[in-house]
Amino acid sequence: MTAAELLSVAAFAEGRHAQAFPSFGSERTGAPVVAFCRIDDKPIRTREPIAEPDALIIQDPTLLHQVDVFSGLTSDGYILINSSKTFDELGLGDLAGRFRSERMVSLPATDLAREHVGRPIPNAALLGGFAALGSLVSIESVAAAIREKFPPKVAEGNVKAAASAYTLVENELREPARA
């Protein structure tokens, strides 16, 4: 939920309309949570869950084979997975035929969070990676949203994690195999 909220704040900072909200079922405490973020250039009137997302940020890769996380994603969709493994290593090699490979990235966001924040909380790193992957928000707006949400010491570690993730994704997208 925090990542969706930060993404909406970053989009709003860029003059766009945004809305972030979670979806909770009747599951037990600790069950997976789905959070949504809508970003648009015009006012957003709908409040319903998103059935056909343009992008997925998957924070917990253990859910990849338990839930159909890719359901409804458009073929032009963006996929960002929190993992140091490749899509093939994650058992997702078949996605290459369904989605555009230049819009699919795995990112060791938890590792980056441990390095820069000292805790395994990947939200900021994932948003930094998403800024590079989708170009829907800038890394500067992501950093500003993080600084607005957290106290200075916590914010700066998260901003460093986001910046590091941004650079990793940018470099991966520039590789000749992706061109």
N, C-alpha and C positions, 0 to 999 in steps of 0.2 A: 504494500500500500504506500509506503514511504516513497518508493521509486516512482510510482504513478503520480503522486502528489508533486514531487520535485520536477518531473517532466512537464506537468501542467504549468507550474510556476515559471519554468524556463521558457515555455512557449508564450505564456502571457507577457513575459518580459520583452519578447520580440514583437509585441503588438498583435498577437494572434489570440483567438478565443480558445479556451481550453477547459476541460472538465475531467476530474479524476474521481473514481469511486471504486470501492471493493464489491465483491460478490461473495457473500457468505451463504452456505447452505446449512443444513441441519447436522453437519458433520461434527465429530468430536473435536475437542480442543487439540490444537496442534496439527489439524488436518490442513492440506494445501489450501491456499487462498488465491483467488483470481482477482486481480485488480485491472481496471480499465483506465485508459486515458484517451480522450478525444481531443484532437487539435484541428482547428479549422480557421479559415480566413474570415468567416462570417459567424454571427451568433449561433450557438448550438442550442437547439430547442428540445431535442430528445434526451431522455434519461434512462433508456433501456440498456441492458447489456449489449455488448458488441458481438454480433454473430459472425460477421465477416471482417476480421481485422486486416489492416494493411501491414501490421508489424507485430512480431512476438518477441518479447524479452523473457527468456526462460531462466529463472533464477536457480531452480532446483533441477538439475539434470536427471535425478533419480525418478522423476515423473514422466520422462520421455516415453517409457514403454508401459506405463500404468494408465495413462489418460491420453486421449487423442488430442494433444495440445495443438496440432496443426489443422484441426477441423475448421473449415471456413476461411482459412488464410488464402488470399488471392495468389495466383501464380507469380505476380510481381511483388509479392510480400517480402518483407525483411525478416530475417531470423537471426537472433543473437542468443547464444546459449552460454551460460556460465560453466565453462569446462576448459580444461587444458587439453582435452582429447579432440581429435578431428571428428568430423561427422561420421566417417567410416568407422572409427574406433568406438563411437557411441552407438553403432548399429543403425545409423541413419543414412547410409550411402544411397538408398533409393530416393531420397529427397532431391538429389541432384537433377533427376529427370523431371521432377514436378515443379521445382522452383528455380529461380535464376541464381546460379552459383556465386555471382558477384554480390549477392544480397544475403548470403549465408555466412555467418562467422561464429566460431567458438572463441571464447575469451576467458582466460583464467582470472575472472573477476574476484573470486574469493582469495586467491593468492595475492593479488594486487592489494586487496583490502588489508590482509594480514601485514603485508609489507609497509603500507603507508598509514594505516589507521591503527594497526596493532590488534585488530579483531576481525573475525571472518564475516564481515557484513558487506556484501558485494554491491549494494544499491548504487553508490556513486560511481564505481568503476563501470558498472553496466550502462549507466547513463552516458558516461564519457565515451564508451564504445559505440553506443547507439548514435551519439552526435556525429561520429565519424562515418558510421555505416549508412545512415539514412539522410544525413544533412537536413533533417527536419527541424533541428534546433542546433544552435552553435555551442561549442564548448564553453564559450564565455558566458552564455546564458545559463548553462548547467552549473558552472562555478558560482554564478551569482545566486542561483536558487539554493545551492548548498550552503553558501554563506548566510543567506537569509534564514535558513531553517535551524542551523546548529551554532553553538557557541564557537568563538574563534579557534580554539585549539582543535576541537573535533572537526570543524569545517575545513581547516587547512589540510589535515591528513586526507580527508575525503576529496578535496579538490585535487590533491596530488595523485590520488588513486584514479580519479576521473581523467586527468590529463595524461597519465601513463597509459590508461586503457585507450584513450583517443589515439595516441601515437601508435600503439600496437595495431589497432584496427586499420588506421590509415596505411601503415606499412604493409599489412597483409593484403589490403585491397590494391596496392600498387605493384604487387608481385606480377611478373610476366605471365604466369599461368592464369591470372584473373583478367588480363587485358583482352 
